[in-house]
């Protein structure tokens, strides 16, 4: 499998190089997230670089397209394409991540376990608009549910994770405390 779907646009190439440098400078997660957040903000501030082939919605569910997998396995860059009203189940990531909104609007709802082991919403839902970035990780809050807030148009977010997220075993949760392991893969990469 190639690490990239094709030669990335100059904006994405610059982001990958800068992120690689940021990761090489520090293994501390807080420092890494602080350094990488403005890089992702700069990338998603411009909606002129994502190829159309990696921005196509699926009629039944959201799609995750691999944009870049670091050859050393330190990070991956992914586009999430949400059709109108599409969303995820409650899930985790198990690694650090940044979500940058490129187009449209997403709503994320964080969850925490209650005393009985059930998953309950934690705080109010948060809308993410173009140019905005949010972090996820086991240390800052890793369990959430996300949906396209727009009922009549596609939304696209760019995600960066501290691993090749399409290969990471993660978990889907039901509100009653059930858990199911999954590996997401990518819409544009054959397993």
Secondary structure, DSSP 4 states (H G I P E B T S, - for coil): --SBSSSPPHHHHHHHHHHHHHHHH---HHHHHHHHHHHHHHHHT--S-S-GGGSPPPSSS-EEEEEEE-TTSS-EEEEEEE-TT-B--EE--SS-EEEEEEESEEEEEEEEE-TTS-EEE-S--EEEETT-EEEEBTTTB--EEEEE--SSS-EEEEEEESS-GGGS-EEEE-TTS-EEEE---BTTB--
